[in-house]
Each structure stands twice: as C-alpha cells, then as structure tokens.
Amino acid sequence: MNSIIRAIEDETLRKEKLSFNVGDSVKVHNLIREGEKERVQIYEGVVLKIQGGGNRETFTVRKNSNGVGVEKTFPVNSPMVVKVEVVRKGKARRAKLNYLRDRIGKAAKVKEHIEETVEA
C-alpha cells in the first residue's frame, strides 16, 4: 500500500483497542449531533459480527426493540463511537452469529462465558 495512504489511515486509528468479541452484550455510547447540539445515545445489544481490518473495521450490534429486531453497524475507528462497554461476555463458537436473526425470545440469547479461576 502507498506510504502516504498508510500515514493518513494511521492518524485516524483509535488509540486504545476496543476489547470485546462476537457474542458479547455491549452498550455502545454513540455521539449524536442534531444541529449545534451534541448528545450521547446508548445502543445496547449483542455483537453479531466484527469485520474488516485496520481503518475500515466495523462491528454489528443487534437488539430487539418492541418485538422487532434492529441491527446497527458501527465503525470501530469512528470518533462518533465514544466508548463500548461490555455488559456480559458471550460464549460463541462462530465468527458471525447470523443465525440469531431467525430466532425469537429466549432462543435468541447467547450463553454466558464464565471464566474459571485457578487457585494456587
């Protein structure tokens, strides 16, 4: 890749790495601009997929809103994504959880990943 393009893309990369995986329940704090006003809107749901890499990396979050499934895709390196807060770690054996779209109610949940602590 051209060194000029790489230098421009490196400036836009997020300084701290977001630490979440597919299957995690997250709260995405998204900055909304309405005219001259700014506010932070929280979008909570399950991470369905993480795709792309580098400057173009995105993640998709799905939630049920009044019985209707809603998905929103966020760029990882966007300045509009203020922070991503992990509510619950999910146990996923796939990279993309597209099968959750067809499920309703409790079947649409992802099992919780419980870390084992080793006592010495």
Backbone hydrogen bonds, N-H to C=O, Kabsch-Sander energy under -0.5 kcal/mol:
donor,donor_aa,acceptor,acceptor_aa,energy
6,R,2,N,-2.3
7,A,3,S,-2.0
8,I,4,I,-1.9
9,E,5,I,-2.5
10,D,6,R,-2.2
11,E,7,A,-1.1
12,T,8,I,-0.9
13,L,9,E,-0.7
20,F,18,L,-0.8
23,G,47,V,-2.3
24,D,21,N,-1.5
25,S,88,R,-2.6
26,V,24,D,-0.6
26,V,45,G,-2.9
27,K,85,E,-2.8
28,V,26,V,-0.5
28,V,43,Y,-2.9
29,H,27,K,-0.6
29,H,83,K,-3.0
30,N,28,V,-0.9
30,N,41,Q,-3.2
31,L,80,M,-3.5
32,I,39,R,-3.6
34,E,32,I,-0.5
34,E,37,K,-2.3
35,G,33,R,-0.5
37,K,34,E,-1.9
39,R,32,I,-2.2
41,Q,30,N,-3.5
41,Q,39,R,-0.5
43,Y,28,V,-2.4
43,Y,41,Q,-0.5
44,E,42,I,-0.5
45,G,26,V,-2.1
46,V,62,R,-2.6
47,V,24,D,-2.4
48,L,46,V,-0.6
48,L,60,T,-2.8
49,K,60,T,-0.9
50,I,95,A,-0.5
51,Q,58,T,-2.6
56,R,53,G,-1.6
57,E,54,G,-0.9
58,T,51,Q,-2.7
59,F,74,F,-2.3
60,T,49,K,-2.3
61,V,72,K,-2.7
62,R,46,V,-2.6
63,K,70,V,-2.5
65,S,63,K,-0.6
65,S,68,V,-3.1
66,N,64,N,-0.5
68,V,65,S,-1.4
70,V,63,K,-3.3
72,K,61,V,-2.4
74,F,59,F,-2.9
76,V,57,E,-2.7
77,N,57,E,-0.5
78,S,75,P,-1.0
81,V,78,S,-1.0
82,V,29,H,-2.4
82,V,80,M,-1.1
83,K,29,H,-1.0
85,E,27,K,-2.9
86,V,84,V,-0.5
87,V,25,S,-2.8
87,V,85,E,-0.6
88,R,25,S,-1.7
91,K,111,K,-3.2
92,A,90,G,-0.8
97,L,48,L,-2.4
98,N,96,K,-0.6
100,L,97,L,-1.5
101,R,98,N,-1.5
102,D,99,Y,-0.9
103,R,100,L,-0.7
107,A,104,I,-1.2
108,A,105,G,-1.4
109,K,106,K,-1.7
113,H,89,K,-2.2
114,I,112,E,-0.7
115,E,113,H,-0.6
119,E,117,T,-0.6
